[in-house]
Amino acid sequence: MENRYIKNENMLTREQNMSLRSKRVLVVGCGGLGGHIIEQLARLGIGHITAVDGDVFDETNLNRQLLARMDNIGKSKALAAKEHIQRVNPDTNIEPLQVCLDDNNAEEITKGYDVICDALDNFSSRALLHKSAEANEIPVVFGAIAGWYGQVATIFPGDKILERLYRGEQDKGVEQNVGNPSFTPALIASIQVAEVLKILTGKGTLLRNRLLVINTLEQEYEVLDFS
């Protein structure tokens, strides 16, 4: 479809648009953040997306997870991502991995990508993902959500931002107490995708060594400097 990406050409050149067809992005987590990230990347025209998630949908996912539907409760989140994107943009090759990241597979799974999206919900998996990304010299776009609140940062190998954010943190964050609505994951995922696009095209200013903190309850937006 020749006109699929034409609306992107006022913000990206035709060459930049075409270059996205050769890019490879890894999305770890296909839940609240991950579902939105995967769809937006496909609509941009990313050539290859690998979607990693060993979990299945349950009824509690229906309030916020883009890929969750009444008819796929109990089914694989990673496979749902593939099914969804084949309907949205069949030009994007999407590879589902129905696994959870662990010490035995993390470094191999994170090889060979231009960017990795962290759409996880616990510190231990995040730490493993970022360690493996650093070993493979790949930047990670981090996102986290809890109720009305969200955070985004772009982390390159050597930046060590995650350790500073989660020092002494429990494995699960405050979202266990405050929950997550439909709008917070959509908002934070959109900002993560914007960061991915900037990395892939070399445009704009990244949230590198900075943390964007969003409070949608009071509509407060703050950027913390970690440099």
C-alpha positions in Angstrom: 0.0 0.0 0.0 1.9 3.0 -1.3 0.0 5.5 0.9 0.3 3.6 4.2 3.1 5.9 5.6 2.4 9.1 3.7 1.0 10.9 6.8 4.4 10.3 8.4 6.2 12.3 5.7 5.7 15.7 7.1 7.7 14.7 10.2 10.0 12.1 8.6 11.6 12.2 5.2 10.7 9.5 2.7 14.2 8.1 3.2 13.7 8.0 7.0 10.4 6.3 6.5 11.9 3.7 4.2 14.8 3.1 6.6 12.3 1.9 9.2 11.6 -1.2 7.1 15.1 -2.5 7.9 14.9 -1.9 11.6 14.6 -4.6 14.3 12.9 -3.8 17.6 12.5 -6.1 20.6 9.6 -5.6 22.9 9.7 -7.5 26.2 6.3 -7.7 27.7 3.0 -7.7 25.8 0.7 -6.4 28.5 -0.4 -2.9 29.3 2.6 -1.1 27.8 3.7 -3.7 25.4 0.5 -4.1 23.4 0.4 -0.3 22.7 4.1 -0.2 21.9 3.9 -3.1 19.4 0.9 -1.6 17.6 2.4 1.8 17.3 5.7 0.4 16.1 3.9 -1.6 13.4 1.9 1.5 12.3 5.2 3.4 11.9 6.4 0.7 9.6 9.1 -1.0 11.7 10.3 -4.0 9.6 10.7 -6.6 12.4 9.3 -6.7 15.9 10.0 -9.6 18.3 7.3 -9.8 21.0 8.4 -11.6 24.2 5.9 -12.7 26.9 5.4 -16.1 28.5 2.1 -15.1 30.1 -1.5 -15.6 29.1 -4.4 -13.1 29.4 -6.8 -13.1 32.3 -10.0 -11.1 33.0 -8.1 -8.5 35.0 -6.2 -7.5 31.8 -9.3 -6.3 30.0 -9.4 -2.9 31.6 -6.1 -1.7 30.1 -4.3 -4.1 27.8 -4.9 -3.3 24.1 -4.4 -7.0 23.0 -6.8 -8.4 25.7 -10.2 -9.4 24.5 -13.1 -11.5 25.9 -12.3 -14.2 23.3 -8.6 -14.6 24.1 -8.7 -15.0 27.9 -6.3 -17.8 28.8 -4.4 -17.5 25.5 -0.8 -16.4 24.9 -0.1 -12.6 24.9 2.8 -13.0 22.5 0.7 -14.9 20.0 -2.1 -12.4 20.3 0.4 -9.7 19.4 1.3 -11.5 16.2 -2.4 -12.1 15.3 -3.2 -8.4 15.9 -0.3 -7.0 13.9 -1.0 -9.2 11.0 -4.4 -7.4 10.7 -2.9 -3.9 11.3 0.2 -4.1 9.1 1.1 -7.3 7.4 4.3 -5.7 6.0 5.7 -5.9 9.6 7.3 -9.2 10.4 6.4 -10.0 14.0 8.0 -12.9 15.8 6.2 -14.1 19.0 8.4 -15.6 21.8 6.2 -17.4 24.4 8.9 -17.3 27.1 9.8 -15.5 30.2 13.2 -13.8 30.3 15.6 -15.7 32.6 19.3 -16.2 33.2 19.5 -18.9 30.5 17.9 -17.1 27.6 18.1 -13.3 28.2 21.4 -12.6 26.5 20.5 -14.7 23.4 17.0 -13.2 23.1 18.4 -9.6 23.2 20.9 -10.1 20.4 20.6 -8.4 17.1 18.3 -5.5 17.6 18.5 -1.8 17.0 16.4 -0.9 20.1 14.8 -2.8 23.0 11.6 -1.7 24.7 11.2 -2.5 28.3 7.5 -3.1 28.9 8.0 -5.3 32.1 6.4 -4.9 35.5 8.9 -6.2 38.0 12.5 -5.2 38.9 14.2 -8.6 38.7 13.1 -9.1 35.0 14.0 -5.5 34.2 17.5 -5.8 35.8 18.1 -9.0 33.7 16.9 -7.3 30.5 19.1 -4.2 31.0 22.1 -6.3 31.9 21.7 -8.4 28.7 21.0 -5.4 26.6 24.2 -3.8 27.9 26.2 -7.0 27.1 24.9 -6.8 23.6 25.4 -3.0 23.3 21.8 -2.2 22.6 19.9 0.9 23.9 16.7 0.3 26.0 13.7 2.5 26.2 12.3 2.1 29.7 8.7 2.7 30.7 6.9 2.2 34.0 3.3 2.8 35.1 1.4 3.0 38.4 -2.2 4.4 38.5 -2.1 8.0 37.5 1.7 8.0 37.2 4.3 7.0 34.7 8.0 7.2 33.9 10.1 7.0 30.7 13.9 7.0 30.1 16.2 6.1 27.3 19.1 4.1 28.5 22.3 3.4 26.5 24.9 0.8 27.5 27.0 2.3 30.3 24.4 4.7 31.6 23.4 2.6 34.6 20.2 4.5 35.2 18.1 1.6 36.2 20.2 0.9 39.3 19.7 4.5 40.4 16.0 4.3 39.9 15.4 1.0 41.7 17.9 1.1 44.5 16.4 -0.9 47.4 13.1 -1.4 45.5 10.8 -4.4 46.0 10.4 -6.7 43.0 6.9 -5.4 42.4 6.3 -1.7 42.4 3.5 0.6 43.8 1.2 -0.4 41.0 0.3 -3.4 43.2 -1.5 -0.9 45.5 -2.7 1.8 43.1 -3.6 -0.4 40.1 -3.4 0.7 36.4 -6.2 2.3 34.3 -6.5 2.3 30.5 -5.0 5.6 29.8 -1.6 5.5 31.6 -0.1 2.6 29.7 -1.3 4.1 26.4 0.3 7.5 27.3 3.7 6.0 28.5 3.8 3.6 25.6 3.4 6.4 23.1 6.3 8.3 24.6 8.4 5.2 24.6 7.7 4.7 20.9 8.6 8.4 20.2 12.0 7.7 21.9 12.4 4.5 19.7 11.7 6.5 16.6 14.3 9.2 17.6 16.9 6.6 18.1 16.2 4.9 14.8 16.2 8.2 12.8 18.7 10.3 14.7 16.1 13.0 15.1 15.4 15.1 18.2 16.6 15.0 21.8 16.4 11.8 23.7 15.5 11.2 27.3 19.0 9.9 27.8 20.4 10.4 31.4 17.0 11.9 32.1 13.8 10.6 33.5 10.4 11.9 32.4 8.0 11.7 35.3 4.3 12.2 34.6 1.4 12.7 37.1 -1.8 12.7 35.1 -3.9 13.4 38.2 -2.5 16.9 38.5 -1.2 17.0 34.9 2.4 17.6 36.1 5.3 16.7 33.8 8.9 16.8 35.1 12.2 15.8 33.6 14.8 14.7 36.2 18.5 15.1 35.2 20.7 12.0 35.9 23.8 13.2 34.1 
